[in-house]
């Protein structure tokens, strides 16, 4: 074991990792990943460049860490285990991305989707987003399984439709008002649920 490794382990970390990532979520989401230089991150977080690179590797490493933190902290997965009807359960989950009271300085919508739209041609983002959509589809499948009497094939189809609708709906706040977005979500989710129940 090298002396530098031992010293590094003994030295207290100069910053709170999650606090830095929360600030980066707001920065990347508001200004775009490509529009954010490392100096902006240094200025916002008050963490020097060397420490950031030591912790995350590079700016892309910061992005991936921030996406993972967002998924863990800011997506309300528990809503999919609600005792409400499946239609109401799904509506509450989708609506959670558009609730301005929920987000601490976050724009409306989904950070992961926003970054995927900007960086869709990069391999790292494409891999992360595809894995995220797989997790989302699995969560939808679990919710449908718990709240309906669908067969396995119907569960698969329903979960895929809900995942596709998620991708379509995450930009609604750009086009519609809050009220129109809520109406759009409700109407389309009702239609998906009706199709599943046939």
Backbone bond lengths (Angstrom), bond angles and torsions (degrees), N, CA, C in turn:
res aa  C-N    CA-C-N  psi(-1)  N-CA   C-N-CA  omega(-1)  CA-C   N-CA-C  phi
1 X - - - 1.446 - - 1.525 108.24 -
2 X 1.334 117.30 128.52 1.457 120.33 -176.18 1.524 111.76 -76.86
3 X 1.334 114.86 156.03 1.466 121.09 178.93 1.520 110.79 -63.57
4 X 1.353 117.12 -39.85 1.476 120.04 -179.02 1.533 110.63 -63.82
5 X 1.350 117.08 -37.06 1.465 120.09 177.78 1.526 110.73 -63.97
6 X 1.331 116.19 -43.18 1.471 120.67 -179.49 1.521 110.59 -63.97
7 X 1.348 116.05 -43.67 1.473 120.28 178.85 1.513 109.87 -62.64
8 X 1.329 116.57 -42.63 1.467 120.82 -179.81 1.533 110.92 -61.85
9 X 1.322 117.79 -39.56 1.461 121.28 179.88 1.523 111.61 -70.06
10 X 1.322 117.05 -30.03 1.463 121.04 -178.87 1.523 111.54 -80.27
11 X 1.349 116.77 -29.19 1.454 120.65 -177.11 1.527 109.48 -71.86
12 X 1.348 117.78 129.18 1.460 118.62 177.90 1.527 110.54 -66.61
13 X 1.320 116.12 144.60 1.458 120.27 179.40 1.523 108.77 -64.34
14 X 1.326 115.22 138.14 1.459 120.57 -174.72 1.527 112.69 -79.49
15 X 1.312 117.81 -10.17 1.465 119.00 -176.23 1.521 110.60 -149.67
16 X 1.318 114.20 160.68 1.453 121.45 176.16 1.526 107.90 -87.23
17 X 1.312 116.42 116.61 1.470 122.03 -174.17 1.529 112.10 -56.57
18 X 1.324 117.21 -48.46 1.464 120.32 -176.92 1.519 112.30 -67.17
19 X 1.324 116.92 -35.43 1.463 120.77 177.84 1.529 110.54 -63.04
20 X 1.319 116.47 -42.46 1.466 121.32 177.27 1.525 110.18 -62.43
21 X 1.321 116.66 -45.54 1.466 120.50 -178.22 1.518 111.99 -66.14
22 X 1.336 117.45 -37.54 1.472 120.35 177.30 1.531 110.14 -60.97
23 X 1.313 116.98 -41.24 1.471 120.61 178.09 1.522 110.56 -66.33
24 X 1.316 116.49 -37.46 1.467 120.35 179.28 1.528 111.75 -68.85
25 X 1.326 117.05 -33.93 1.470 120.04 175.80 1.523 109.43 -57.49
26 X 1.328 116.67 -50.06 1.468 121.12 -178.99 1.528 110.10 -62.86
27 X 1.326 116.74 -43.53 1.468 120.99 -177.71 1.522 111.87 -65.42
28 X 1.341 117.86 -51.82 1.464 120.80 -179.82 1.522 111.23 -62.39
29 X 1.340 115.61 -40.69 1.463 120.17 -177.39 1.520 110.88 -67.59
30 X 1.318 117.84 -39.92 1.464 121.94 -176.90 1.528 112.40 -78.24
31 X 1.334 116.90 -40.40 1.461 119.83 -172.78 1.512 113.30 -108.75
32 X 1.324 116.83 -5.90 1.457 120.90 -177.45 1.513 110.33 85.39
33 X 1.316 115.53 149.79 1.464 119.94 179.36 1.526 110.71 -64.90
34 X 1.330 116.19 -45.74 1.465 119.96 -178.60 1.519 112.59 -69.47
35 X 1.334 116.42 -24.70 1.460 120.70 179.45 1.522 113.81 -85.77
36 X 1.318 116.61 0.48 1.462 121.52 -177.07 1.522 109.86 -111.93
37 X 1.324 115.69 112.73 1.461 120.53 175.33 1.523 110.21 -84.51
38 X 1.311 115.73 161.63 1.465 119.56 -179.27 1.520 111.04 -62.28
39 X 1.346 117.64 -29.59 1.466 119.67 179.63 1.525 111.11 -65.40
40 X 1.331 117.45 -35.23 1.472 119.88 176.52 1.526 110.67 -62.71
41 X 1.310 115.93 -38.69 1.466 120.45 178.56 1.525 109.92 -66.41
42 X 1.317 116.45 -43.60 1.472 121.28 177.37 1.526 110.05 -59.06
43 X 1.340 116.42 -47.52 1.467 120.54 -178.30 1.523 112.02 -63.95
44 X 1.337 116.46 -41.33 1.467 120.44 -177.33 1.522 112.31 -71.56
45 X 1.320 116.61 -39.83 1.473 119.90 -172.49 1.526 113.00 -94.32
46 X 1.343 116.52 -14.42 1.470 121.22 -175.31 1.533 111.89 59.94
47 X 1.331 115.67 30.26 1.464 121.26 176.10 1.528 106.50 -114.03
48 X 1.326 117.19 130.93 1.463 118.73 -176.04 1.524 111.43 -69.58
49 X 1.305 113.63 157.50 1.468 122.70 -176.02 1.536 112.10 -55.81
50 X 1.316 116.59 -42.84 1.471 120.87 -178.51 1.537 110.22 -60.97
51 X 1.333 116.17 -44.46 1.468 119.63 -178.83 1.530 111.15 -65.47
52 X 1.332 116.19 -38.61 1.468 119.89 177.93 1.528 110.71 -63.85
53 X 1.323 116.64 -46.31 1.464 119.93 179.74 1.523 111.35 -66.14
54 X 1.329 116.02 -36.22 1.459 120.18 178.95 1.533 110.89 -64.24
55 X 1.323 116.23 -37.97 1.468 121.24 -177.58 1.526 112.71 -80.54
56 X 1.352 117.59 -42.02 1.468 120.80 -169.71 1.536 114.30 -114.74
57 X 1.312 117.95 -11.30 1.456 120.76 -178.90 1.515 113.05 92.40
58 X 1.331 116.69 -59.56 1.463 122.13 179.00 1.530 108.66 -161.59
59 X 1.330 116.23 -174.08 1.470 119.79 -177.92 1.523 111.57 -63.04
60 X 1.319 116.77 -36.83 1.468 119.93 177.76 1.528 110.98 -64.57
61 X 1.332 116.60 -35.24 1.463 121.15 175.90 1.519 111.70 -63.88
62 X 1.334 115.48 -38.00 1.470 120.10 176.13 1.527 109.08 -63.73
63 X 1.331 116.32 -43.97 1.469 120.79 179.99 1.524 111.29 -58.89
64 X 1.331 117.32 -50.84 1.468 120.33 -177.35 1.521 110.46 -61.97
65 X 1.335 117.33 -41.96 1.466 120.26 177.96 1.519 110.90 -62.70
66 X 1.336 116.95 -38.41 1.468 120.46 -179.87 1.531 111.04 -69.66
67 X 1.325 117.02 -35.98 1.468 120.92 177.40 1.531 110.95 -64.74
68 X 1.339 115.66 -42.44 1.466 119.80 178.22 1.526 111.16 -63.89
69 X 1.327 116.46 -41.49 1.463 120.03 178.77 1.530 110.57 -64.72
70 X 1.330 116.64 -42.27 1.469 120.53 178.58 1.526 110.70 -59.56
71 X 1.327 115.71 -46.08 1.467 119.45 -179.63 1.530 110.98 -61.64
72 X 1.305 116.47 -39.36 1.462 121.45 -178.30 1.527 112.34 -73.09
73 X 1.325 117.52 -41.01 1.466 121.48 -171.83 1.523 115.81 -97.25
74 X 1.338 116.58 -31.85 1.459 118.82 -166.53 1.519 114.97 -114.48
75 X 1.307 118.58 -3.79 1.468 119.80 172.89 1.515 106.78 -98.86
76 X 1.312 115.26 121.91 1.466 121.05 -172.45 1.530 110.46 -85.49
77 X 1.340 115.22 74.21 1.467 121.04 -177.22 1.526 111.87 -60.81
78 X 1.329 117.54 -28.78 1.472 120.62 -177.69 1.521 112.21 -62.44
79 X 1.327 117.00 -24.67 1.467 119.76 178.04 1.524 111.63 -60.66
80 X 1.337 117.28 -27.33 1.465 120.28 -179.73 1.523 112.28 -76.36
81 X 1.324 117.16 -6.00 1.473 121.10 175.62 1.520 110.91 -106.51
82 X 1.299 116.77 20.35 1.459 122.35 -177.47 1.528 111.33 -67.18
83 X 1.346 117.00 148.15 1.468 119.80 176.40 1.529 113.21 -78.83
84 X 1.323 117.31 0.97 1.460 121.33 179.21 1.526 110.45 -68.71
85 X 1.324 116.49 172.95 1.464 120.26 173.98 1.528 108.17 -61.13
86 X 1.321 116.71 159.83 1.459 119.61 -177.45 1.527 110.62 -61.72
87 X 1.324 117.58 -37.31 1.466 120.31 178.34 1.520 111.81 -62.52
88 X 1.345 116.23 -46.47 1.466 120.34 179.43 1.526 111.53 -68.22
89 X 1.327 116.99 -37.24 1.466 121.27 177.89 1.525 110.38 -60.36
90 X 1.318 116.00 -49.22 1.463 120.32 -179.69 1.527 111.36 -64.72
91 X 1.327 116.13 -40.96 1.467 120.12 179.37 1.530 110.75 -60.50
92 X 1.324 117.87 -45.29 1.469 121.14 -179.94 1.528 110.85 -63.03
93 X 1.326 116.92 -38.11 1.464 120.30 179.36 1.525 110.82 -65.49
94 X 1.328 117.29 -51.42 1.465 120.49 -179.99 1.526 110.49 -61.75
95 X 1.317 116.30 -42.16 1.469 120.48 -177.86 1.521 111.70 -64.42
96 X 1.331 117.80 -26.37 1.472 120.40 -178.14 1.535 111.96 -60.38
97 X 1.318 117.60 -24.61 1.470 120.42 178.00 1.529 111.95 -75.71
98 X 1.323 116.24 -14.09 1.467 120.70 -176.15 1.520 112.84 -114.87
99 X 1.310 116.71 11.70 1.464 120.80 -178.69 1.524 109.06 -88.93
100 X 1.347 118.26 106.18 1.464 120.03 -176.45 1.525 113.19 -65.70
101 X 1.322 118.53 -20.84 1.464 120.91 179.96 1.518 110.99 -75.31
102 X 1.329 116.98 -22.97 1.460 121.27 -175.87 1.519 112.32 -77.87
103 X 1.300 116.24 -31.52 1.459 120.82 -168.77 1.523 111.66 -92.43
104 X 1.326 116.85 124.83 1.458 121.74 175.45 1.520 108.75 -85.78
105 X 1.319 115.82 94.58 1.472 122.57 -178.60 1.526 113.35 66.18
106 X 1.316 118.48 9.64 1.456 120.29 177.87 1.521 109.61 -85.23
107 X 1.328 117.28 141.81 1.465 119.37 169.22 1.532 109.48 -64.34
108 X 1.317 116.56 166.53 1.461 119.80 176.71 1.523 109.71 -75.69
109 X 1.314 115.56 159.55 1.449 121.10 -179.13 1.517 110.73 100.17
110 X 1.300 116.69 -153.07 1.463 122.09 -176.76 1.526 109.89 -124.63
111 X 1.309 115.95 124.95 1.467 122.59 179.94 1.527 111.45 -58.42
112 X 1.316 116.08 -42.95 1.464 120.09 -178.51 1.530 110.18 -62.31
113 X 1.318 117.09 -45.50 1.467 120.88 178.86 1.525 111.27 -64.31
114 X 1.317 115.88 -40.11 1.462 120.79 179.86 1.528 111.00 -61.19
115 X 1.330 116.94 -45.53 1.456 120.65 178.84 1.532 110.84 -68.43
116 X 1.320 116.76 -36.07 1.466 120.05 178.90 1.527 110.84 -64.50
117 X 1.340 117.41 -37.47 1.468 120.35 178.52 1.528 110.72 -66.13
118 X 1.328 115.95 -41.12 1.468 118.98 -179.13 1.529 112.03 -71.67
119 X 1.321 116.24 -38.30 1.464 121.06 -170.16 1.522 113.16 -114.40
120 X 1.322 117.12 26.94 1.460 121.28 -171.78 1.529 113.82 -59.51
121 X 1.325 117.44 -22.40 1.467 118.96 -177.13 1.523 113.10 -92.24
122 X 1.326 117.38 -1.23 1.464 118.58 178.58 1.522 109.38 -90.29
123 X 1.319 116.25 138.77 1.468 121.09 -176.26 1.528 112.25 -61.25
124 X 1.326 116.86 -42.13 1.469 120.26 -177.39 1.519 111.06 -63.03
125 X 1.341 116.80 -45.68 1.462 119.75 -179.24 1.513 110.69 -68.93
126 X 1.321 117.27 -39.51 1.459 120.58 179.61 1.530 110.77 -62.12
127 X 1.336 116.51 -41.56 1.464 120.80 178.03 1.523 110.73 -63.82
128 X 1.336 116.28 -47.01 1.465 119.58 -179.51 1.528 110.38 -61.74
129 X 1.334 117.04 -46.20 1.465 120.72 -176.34 1.526 111.01 -64.87
130 X 1.326 117.80 -40.70 1.468 120.24 178.62 1.527 111.44 -63.89
131 X 1.336 116.44 -39.99 1.463 120.07 176.77 1.524 110.85 -65.47
132 X 1.323 116.22 -39.57 1.466 121.02 177.38 1.532 110.56 -62.74
133 X 1.322 117.27 -44.28 1.470 120.36 179.29 1.527 111.32 -64.43
134 X 1.317 117.07 -34.67 1.470 120.28 175.63 1.532 110.48 -63.66
135 X 1.343 116.51 -42.64 1.470 120.25 177.97 1.520 110.63 -65.03
136 X 1.324 115.80 -40.80 1.465 120.83 178.97 1.527 110.73 -62.75
137 X 1.309 115.91 -45.60 1.468 120.62 178.86 1.529 110.59 -60.88
138 X 1.330 116.70 -41.05 1.474 121.18 177.83 1.541 110.54 -62.28
139 X 1.330 116.66 -42.32 1.473 120.77 179.16 1.524 110.72 -64.66
140 X 1.327 117.01 -40.49 1.463 120.39 177.37 1.528 110.09 -64.32
141 X 1.305 117.21 -41.42 1.465 121.64 178.90 1.528 110.80 -61.19
142 X 1.337 116.75 -42.61 1.467 120.77 177.13 1.522 111.07 -62.43
143 X 1.344 116.70 -43.74 1.464 120.51 -179.33 1.522 110.75 -63.26
144 X 1.314 116.96 -42.96 1.467 120.88 178.55 1.520 110.65 -65.14
145 X 1.312 116.90 -40.20 1.460 121.49 -179.81 1.529 111.58 -63.86
146 X 1.336 116.43 -38.40 1.462 121.01 -178.90 1.527 112.87 -76.39
147 X 1.346 116.00 -27.85 1.467 119.52 -171.47 1.523 114.51 -115.49
148 X 1.310 117.36 14.00 1.468 118.47 179.59 1.522 108.70 -153.49
149 X 1.306 115.35 175.50 1.466 120.21 -179.89 1.530 110.05 -115.45
150 X 1.328 116.22 41.15 1.456 120.86 -177.52 1.527 111.51 -77.86
151 X 1.303 115.71 148.55 1.465 121.84 174.23 1.526 109.03 -74.85
152 X 1.332 116.57 166.82 1.468 121.94 -175.77 1.529 112.52 -56.11
153 X 1.334 117.10 -44.68 1.461 120.32 -179.18 1.522 111.05 -65.83
154 X 1.335 116.67 -39.05 1.463 120.54 178.42 1.522 111.35 -67.78
155 X 1.347 116.29 -36.02 1.463 120.18 176.33 1.521 110.36 -61.22
156 X 1.321 116.25 -44.72 1.466 121.68 179.82 1.524 110.57 -61.66
157 X 1.332 115.64 -46.75 1.467 120.35 -179.95 1.515 110.70 -63.73
158 X 1.331 116.74 -44.87 1.469 120.82 -179.56 1.515 112.00 -62.85
159 X 1.313 116.95 -44.40 1.467 120.68 179.72 1.527 110.44 -63.40
160 X 1.340 116.53 -38.19 1.465 119.42 178.52 1.519 110.98 -67.30
161 X 1.326 117.80 -41.10 1.473 121.03 178.35 1.531 110.98 -62.72
162 X 1.315 116.60 -41.91 1.468 120.51 -179.66 1.526 111.23 -67.28
163 X 1.325 116.83 -35.25 1.465 120.70 178.05 1.525 110.23 -69.19
164 X 1.323 116.46 -41.75 1.462 120.50 177.09 1.522 110.46 -63.42
165 X 1.325 116.43 -42.90 1.463 120.25 178.80 1.518 110.99 -63.84
166 X 1.322 117.09 -36.36 1.469 120.65 175.97 1.534 109.32 -57.31
167 X 1.338 117.14 -47.98 1.467 120.87 -179.41 1.523 111.40 -60.20
168 X 1.312 116.29 -39.86 1.467 121.20 -179.69 1.525 111.09 -70.44
169 X 1.310 116.98 -40.47 1.469 120.96 -169.65 1.524 114.86 -80.96
170 X 1.316 118.90 -16.71 1.466 120.04 -173.11 1.524 114.31 -68.15
171 X 1.311 118.01 -12.82 1.467 120.06 176.45 1.516 113.96 -101.91
172 X 1.318 117.68 7.61 1.464 120.72 -174.87 1.525 113.27 -60.41
173 X 1.349 116.84 -35.98 1.463 120.23 -176.52 1.524 111.38 -62.72
174 X 1.340 118.19 -22.86 1.458 121.44 179.29 1.528 109.92 -72.91
175 X 1.308 116.20 -33.11 1.467 121.68 -174.00 1.525 112.20 -94.71
176 X 1.351 116.61 -43.10 1.457 121.10 -170.79 1.519 112.68 -113.21
177 X 1.322 114.62 162.00 1.465 120.81 173.30 1.534 108.33 -72.19
178 X 1.323 116.08 170.00 1.466 120.58 178.27 1.532 110.26 -57.45
179 X 1.315 116.33 -45.37 1.472 120.96 -178.50 1.531 111.20 -63.39
180 X 1.323 116.34 -43.34 1.473 120.09 179.39 1.535 111.06 -67.22
181 X 1.320 116.17 -37.19 1.464 120.21 178.13 1.513 110.67 -62.85
182 X 1.342 116.32 -45.49 1.468 120.71 179.41 1.524 110.75 -60.22
183 X 1.328 116.42 -41.70 1.465 121.10 179.66 1.532 110.56 -65.49
184 X 1.325 116.21 -42.94 1.467 121.81 178.56 1.525 110.72 -60.17
185 X 1.334 116.15 -47.37 1.459 120.30 179.69 1.521 111.20 -60.92
186 X 1.329 116.39 -49.15 1.475 121.64 -177.70 1.526 110.33 -59.21
187 X 1.325 117.29 -50.23 1.470 120.99 -176.05 1.531 111.71 -62.84
188 X 1.304 116.69 -43.89 1.465 119.64 -176.86 1.519 112.16 -73.35
189 X 1.321 117.47 -37.10 1.466 119.45 176.63 1.525 110.79 -67.14
190 X 1.338 117.04 -38.54 1.470 120.19 175.86 1.523 110.65 -59.76
191 X 1.326 116.06 -40.98 1.456 120.70 179.61 1.534 111.06 -64.77
192 X 1.341 116.54 -43.54 1.466 120.25 178.86 1.525 110.61 -62.12
193 X 1.341 116.67 -44.18 1.462 120.87 -179.40 1.532 110.77 -64.91
194 X 1.324 116.81 -41.00 1.477 120.31 178.10 1.522 110.66 -61.58
195 X 1.327 116.83 -41.84 1.481 120.37 178.77 1.523 110.94 -63.58
196 X 1.326 116.53 -37.36 1.470 120.15 179.92 1.520 111.84 -68.27
197 X 1.320 116.37 -33.10 1.465 121.00 -175.84 1.518 113.74 -82.59
198 X 1.308 117.64 -4.02 1.471 119.59 179.75 1.504 111.41 -78.87
